[in-house]
Amino acid sequence: MKNIDKNSASFEEIKHIDENGVEFWYARELQSVLDYKEWRKFDGVIQRAIKACENSNINASDHFVGADKMVSIGSGATRKQIDYKLTRYACYLIAQNGDSRKRVIALAQTYFAVQTRKQEISENEYRLLTEDEKRFYQRDLTRKGNYSLNQTAKKAGVKNFDKFHNSGYKGLYKEHYQQGQVLVCAPLL
């Protein structure tokens, strides 16, 4: 059980959150955690996972997003390196199509299956909430998000939190100043 926790932490450590709050993983980072030494072998697993996604009538490009980047190869030269941004579902499919002889693959299958199930349960439970309970739940999520934002900003060296948050609101609501008046547009969703 200790190994599952250790590997779960590894999956959580390489998880990224985009500007919309959506979680994703980079394939190159997942490759390392799943103990694949060569990209060509791991890319074969990715291609089988993409095929499984397509065979389920699910748009693979929603779950396997190209994220190529330029990397330095020495003496100032660069080359394109293939990578993907992967959803939790894509990671699950990759784990399902990985080398089942590897213990880490079995742990990955368990991790992504359990995490996916937790998410399904919480979505189903959310639907059962009353409107007031949903509002309180959303308020709690906002509070936790603000706390996380403040901790990250503090680590980044932000000193004036009033100005920091005010700038965030300006960006969110696209405030325009005209002759001392604040005109607030509808928020961008």
CYANA upper distance limits for C-alpha pairs under 8 A (distance plus 0.5 A):
  1 MET  CA      5 ASP  CA      7.09
  2 LYS  CA      6 LYS  CA      6.75
  3 ASN  CA      7 ASN  CA      6.58
  4 ILE  CA      8 SER  CA      6.29
  4 ILE  CA    107 LEU  CA      6.48
  4 ILE  CA    111 TYR  CA      8.13
  5 ASP  CA      9 ALA  CA      6.60
  6 LYS  CA     10 SER  CA      6.99
  7 ASN  CA     11 PHE  CA      6.83
  7 ASN  CA     33 VAL  CA      8.42
  7 ASN  CA    104 VAL  CA      8.12
  7 ASN  CA    107 LEU  CA      7.65
  7 ASN  CA    108 ALA  CA      8.14
  8 SER  CA     12 GLU  CA      6.67
  8 SER  CA    108 ALA  CA      8.30
  8 SER  CA    111 TYR  CA      6.84
  9 ALA  CA     13 GLU  CA      6.36
 10 SER  CA     14 ILE  CA      6.90
 10 SER  CA     33 VAL  CA      7.36
 11 PHE  CA     15 LYS  CA      6.84
 11 PHE  CA     30 LEU  CA      8.16
 11 PHE  CA     33 VAL  CA      7.89
 14 ILE  CA     25 TRP  CA      6.93
 14 ILE  CA     26 TYR  CA      8.25
 14 ILE  CA     29 GLU  CA      7.18
 14 ILE  CA     30 LEU  CA      7.96
 15 LYS  CA     23 GLU  CA      7.09
 15 LYS  CA     24 PHE  CA      6.33
 15 LYS  CA     25 TRP  CA      5.56
 15 LYS  CA     26 TYR  CA      8.42
 16 HIS  CA     23 GLU  CA      6.03
 16 HIS  CA     24 PHE  CA      5.73
 16 HIS  CA     25 TRP  CA      6.41
 17 ILE  CA     21 GLY  CA      5.97
 17 ILE  CA     22 VAL  CA      5.83
 17 ILE  CA     23 GLU  CA      4.87
 17 ILE  CA     24 PHE  CA      6.69
 18 ASP  CA     22 VAL  CA      5.88
 18 ASP  CA     23 GLU  CA      6.92
 18 ASP  CA     24 PHE  CA      7.99
 23 GLU  CA     87 THR  CA      7.36
 23 GLU  CA     88 ARG  CA      8.09
 24 PHE  CA     85 LYS  CA      6.61
 24 PHE  CA     86 LEU  CA      5.80
 24 PHE  CA     87 THR  CA      5.42
 24 PHE  CA     88 ARG  CA      7.15
 25 TRP  CA     29 GLU  CA      7.89
 25 TRP  CA     30 LEU  CA      7.44
 25 TRP  CA     85 LYS  CA      6.14
 25 TRP  CA     86 LEU  CA      5.52
 25 TRP  CA     87 THR  CA      7.08
 25 TRP  CA     88 ARG  CA      8.17
 25 TRP  CA     91 CYS  CA      8.25
 26 TYR  CA     30 LEU  CA      6.77
 26 TYR  CA     83 ASP  CA      7.34
 26 TYR  CA     84 TYR  CA      6.15
 26 TYR  CA     85 LYS  CA      5.30
 26 TYR  CA     86 LEU  CA      6.55
 27 ALA  CA     31 GLN  CA      6.44
 27 ALA  CA     83 ASP  CA      6.35
 27 ALA  CA     84 TYR  CA      5.75
 27 ALA  CA     85 LYS  CA      6.94
 27 ALA  CA     86 LEU  CA      7.15
 28 ARG  CA     32 SER  CA      7.21
 28 ARG  CA     39 TRP  CA      8.35
 28 ARG  CA     83 ASP  CA      6.67
 28 ARG  CA     84 TYR  CA      8.15
 29 GLU  CA     33 VAL  CA      7.09
 30 LEU  CA     34 LEU  CA      6.54
 31 GLN  CA     35 ASP  CA      6.77
 31 GLN  CA     36 TYR  CA      5.87
 31 GLN  CA     37 LYS  CA      8.11
 31 GLN  CA     39 TRP  CA      8.00
 31 GLN  CA     42 PHE  CA      6.96
 32 SER  CA     36 TYR  CA      6.40
 32 SER  CA     37 LYS  CA      7.60
 34 LEU  CA    104 VAL  CA      6.40
 34 LEU  CA    105 ILE  CA      6.76
 34 LEU  CA    108 ALA  CA      8.12
 35 ASP  CA    104 VAL  CA      7.80
 36 TYR  CA     41 LYS  CA      7.77
 36 TYR  CA     42 PHE  CA      6.64
 38 GLU  CA     42 PHE  CA      7.04
 39 TRP  CA     43 ASP  CA      6.25
 40 ARG  CA     44 GLY  CA      6.82
 41 LYS  CA     45 VAL  CA      7.25
 42 PHE  CA     46 ILE  CA      6.86
 43 ASP  CA     47 GLN  CA      6.61
 44 GLY  CA     48 ARG  CA      6.82
 45 VAL  CA     49 ALA  CA      6.72
 45 VAL  CA     94 ILE  CA      6.63
 45 VAL  CA     97 ASN  CA      6.31
 45 VAL  CA     98 GLY  CA      6.29
 46 ILE  CA     50 ILE  CA      6.63
 46 ILE  CA     94 ILE  CA      6.30
 46 ILE  CA     97 ASN  CA      8.39
 47 GLN  CA     51 LYS  CA      6.70
 48 ARG  CA     52 ALA  CA      6.69
 48 ARG  CA     94 ILE  CA      8.25
 48 ARG  CA     97 ASN  CA      6.98
 49 ALA  CA     53 CYS  CA      6.70
 49 ALA  CA     90 ALA  CA      7.62
 49 ALA  CA     93 LEU  CA      5.59
 49 ALA  CA     94 ILE  CA      5.72
 49 ALA  CA     96 GLN  CA      8.27
 49 ALA  CA     97 ASN  CA      6.58
 50 ILE  CA     54 GLU  CA      6.73
 50 ILE  CA     60 ALA  CA      6.38
 50 ILE  CA     64 PHE  CA      7.89
 50 ILE  CA     90 ALA  CA      8.31
 50 ILE  CA     93 LEU  CA      8.42
 51 LYS  CA     55 ASN  CA      6.53
 52 ALA  CA     56 SER  CA      6.84
 52 ALA  CA     93 LEU  CA      7.91
 53 CYS  CA     57 ASN  CA      7.31
 53 CYS  CA     58 ILE  CA      6.07
 53 CYS  CA     59 ASN  CA      7.58
 53 CYS  CA     60 ALA  CA      6.23
 53 CYS  CA     93 LEU  CA      8.10
 54 GLU  CA     58 ILE  CA      5.85
 54 GLU  CA     59 ASN  CA      6.68
 54 GLU  CA     60 ALA  CA      6.37
 59 ASN  CA     63 HIS  CA      7.96
 60 ALA  CA     64 PHE  CA      6.35
 61 SER  CA     65 VAL  CA      6.15
 63 HIS  CA     85 LYS  CA      8.17
 63 HIS  CA     86 LEU  CA      6.12
 63 HIS  CA     87 THR  CA      5.62
 63 HIS  CA     89 TYR  CA      7.43
 63 HIS  CA     90 ALA  CA      6.04
 64 PHE  CA     84 TYR  CA      6.48
 64 PHE  CA     85 LYS  CA      6.46
 64 PHE  CA     86 LEU  CA      5.60
 64 PHE  CA     87 THR  CA      7.53
 64 PHE  CA     90 ALA  CA      6.97
 65 VAL  CA     84 TYR  CA      5.76
 65 VAL  CA     85 LYS  CA      5.50
 65 VAL  CA     86 LEU  CA      7.01
 66 GLY  CA     82 ILE  CA      8.09
 66 GLY  CA     83 ASP  CA      6.66
 66 GLY  CA     84 TYR  CA      5.07
 66 GLY  CA     85 LYS  CA      6.84
 67 ALA  CA     82 ILE  CA      7.45
 67 ALA  CA     83 ASP  CA      5.50
 67 ALA  CA     84 TYR  CA      5.23
 67 ALA  CA     85 LYS  CA      6.45
 68 ASP  CA     80 LYS  CA      7.08
 68 ASP  CA     81 GLN  CA      6.03
 68 ASP  CA     82 ILE  CA      5.04
 68 ASP  CA     83 ASP  CA      5.37
 68 ASP  CA     84 TYR  CA      7.47
 69 LYS  CA     80 LYS  CA      6.12
 69 LYS  CA     81 GLN  CA      5.85
 69 LYS  CA     82 ILE  CA      7.28
 69 LYS  CA     83 ASP  CA      7.80
 70 MET  CA     78 THR  CA      6.55
 70 MET  CA     79 ARG  CA      5.86
 70 MET  CA     80 LYS  CA      5.00
 70 MET  CA     81 GLN  CA      6.42
 71 VAL  CA     78 THR  CA      5.76
 71 VAL  CA     79 ARG  CA      6.10
 71 VAL  CA     80 LYS  CA      6.87
 71 VAL  CA     81 GLN  CA      6.99
 72 SER  CA     76 GLY  CA      7.14
 72 SER  CA     77 ALA  CA      6.35
 72 SER  CA     78 THR  CA      4.85
 72 SER  CA     79 ARG  CA      7.18
 73 ILE  CA     77 ALA  CA      6.16
 73 ILE  CA     78 THR  CA      5.94
 73 ILE  CA     79 ARG  CA      7.45
 74 GLY  CA     78 THR  CA      8.02
 86 LEU  CA     90 ALA  CA      5.96
 86 LEU  CA     91 CYS  CA      6.79
 87 THR  CA     91 CYS  CA      6.84
 88 ARG  CA     92 TYR  CA      6.65
 88 ARG  CA    112 PHE  CA      7.57
 88 ARG  CA    116 THR  CA      7.92
 89 TYR  CA     93 LEU  CA      6.75
 89 TYR  CA    112 PHE  CA      8.49
 89 TYR  CA    116 THR  CA      8.23
 90 ALA  CA     94 ILE  CA      6.65
 91 CYS  CA     95 ALA  CA      6.64
 91 CYS  CA    112 PHE  CA      7.70
 92 TYR  CA     96 GLN  CA      6.69
 92 TYR  CA    108 ALA  CA      8.20
 92 TYR  CA    109 GLN  CA      6.94
 92 TYR  CA    112 PHE  CA      5.83
 92 TYR  CA    113 ALA  CA      7.35
 93 LEU  CA     97 ASN  CA      6.69
 94 ILE  CA     98 GLY  CA      6.46
 95 ALA  CA    105 ILE  CA      6.35
 95 ALA  CA    106 ALA  CA      8.17
 95 ALA  CA    108 ALA  CA      6.35
 95 ALA  CA    109 GLN  CA      5.73
 95 ALA  CA    112 PHE  CA      8.49
 96 GLN  CA    105 ILE  CA      8.46
 96 GLN  CA    109 GLN  CA      6.69
 98 GLY  CA    105 ILE  CA      6.80
 99 ASP  CA    105 ILE  CA      7.14
100 SER  CA    105 ILE  CA      6.49
100 SER  CA    106 ALA  CA      6.96
101 ARG  CA    105 ILE  CA      8.21
102 LYS  CA    106 ALA  CA      7.35
103 ARG  CA    107 LEU  CA      6.86
104 VAL  CA    108 ALA  CA      6.55
105 ILE  CA    109 GLN  CA      6.60
106 ALA  CA    110 THR  CA      6.80
107 LEU  CA    111 TYR  CA      6.54
108 ALA  CA    112 PHE  CA      6.54
109 GLN  CA    113 ALA  CA      6.47
110 THR  CA    114 VAL  CA      6.49
111 TYR  CA    115 GLN  CA      6.57
112 PHE  CA    116 THR  CA      6.35
113 ALA  CA    117 ARG  CA      6.62
114 VAL  CA    118 LYS  CA      6.67
115 GLN  CA    119 GLN  CA      6.79
116 THR  CA    120 GLU  CA      6.77
117 ARG  CA    121 ILE  CA      6.65
118 LYS  CA    122 SER  CA      6.70
119 GLN  CA    123 GLU  CA      6.67
120 GLU  CA    124 ASN  CA      6.71
121 ILE  CA    125 GLU  CA      6.55
122 SER  CA    126 TYR  CA      6.49
123 GLU  CA    127 ARG  CA      6.95
124 ASN  CA    128 LEU  CA      7.27
125 GLU  CA    129 LEU  CA      7.29
126 TYR  CA    134 LYS  CA      7.59
129 LEU  CA    133 GLU  CA      6.11
129 LEU  CA    134 LYS  CA      6.39
130 THR  CA    134 LYS  CA      6.65
131 GLU  CA    135 ARG  CA      6.69
132 ASP  CA    136 PHE  CA      6.78
133 GLU  CA    137 TYR  CA      6.51
134 LYS  CA    138 GLN  CA      6.58
135 ARG  CA    139 ARG  CA      6.59
136 PHE  CA    140 ASP  CA      6.66
137 TYR  CA    141 LEU  CA      6.80
138 GLN  CA    142 THR  CA      6.66
139 ARG  CA    143 ARG  CA      6.67
140 ASP  CA    144 LYS  CA      6.70
141 LEU  CA    145 GLY  CA      6.52
142 THR  CA    146 ASN  CA      6.52
143 ARG  CA    147 TYR  CA      6.70
144 LYS  CA    148 SER  CA      6.70
145 GLY  CA    149 LEU  CA      6.57
146 ASN  CA    150 ASN  CA      6.55
147 TYR  CA    151 GLN  CA      6.71
148 SER  CA    152 THR  CA      6.69
149 LEU  CA    153 ALA  CA      6.55
150 ASN  CA    154 LYS  CA      6.47
151 GLN  CA    155 LYS  CA      6.74
152 THR  CA    156 ALA  CA      6.71
153 ALA  CA    157 GLY  CA      6.88
153 ALA  CA    158 VAL  CA      5.90
154 LYS  CA    158 VAL  CA      5.67
154 LYS  CA    159 LYS  CA      7.64
158 VAL  CA    164 PHE  CA      8.03
160 ASN  CA    164 PHE  CA      6.75
161 PHE  CA    165 HIS  CA      6.50
162 ASP  CA    166 ASN  CA      6.54
163 LYS  CA    167 SER  CA      6.58
164 PHE  CA    168 GLY  CA      6.95
165 HIS  CA    169 TYR  CA      6.81
166 ASN  CA    170 LYS  CA      6.70
167 SER  CA    171 GLY  CA      6.70
168 GLY  CA    172 LEU  CA      6.60
169 TYR  CA    173 TYR  CA      6.48
169 TYR  CA    174 LYS  CA      8.40
170 LYS  CA    174 LYS  CA      5.82
170 LYS  CA    175 GLU  CA      5.62
171 GLY  CA    175 GLU  CA      7.68
172 LEU  CA    187 PRO  CA      6.44
172 LEU  CA    188 LEU  CA      7.15
173 TYR  CA    184 VAL  CA      6.72
173 TYR  CA    185 CYS  CA      6.31
173 TYR  CA    186 ALA  CA      6.74
173 TYR  CA    187 PRO  CA      5.21
173 TYR  CA    188 LEU  CA      7.46
174 LYS  CA    184 VAL  CA      7.30
174 LYS  CA    185 CYS  CA      6.70
174 LYS  CA    187 PRO  CA      7.85
175 GLU  CA    182 VAL  CA      7.11
175 GLU  CA    183 LEU  CA      6.48
175 GLU  CA    184 VAL  CA      5.61
175 GLU  CA    185 CYS  CA      7.15
176 HIS  CA    182 VAL  CA      6.55
176 HIS  CA    183 LEU  CA      6.07
176 HIS  CA    184 VAL  CA      7.41
177 TYR  CA    181 GLN  CA      6.19
177 TYR  CA    182 VAL  CA      5.53
177 TYR  CA    183 LEU  CA      7.03
178 GLN  CA    182 VAL  CA      7.18
178 GLN  CA    183 LEU  CA      8.11
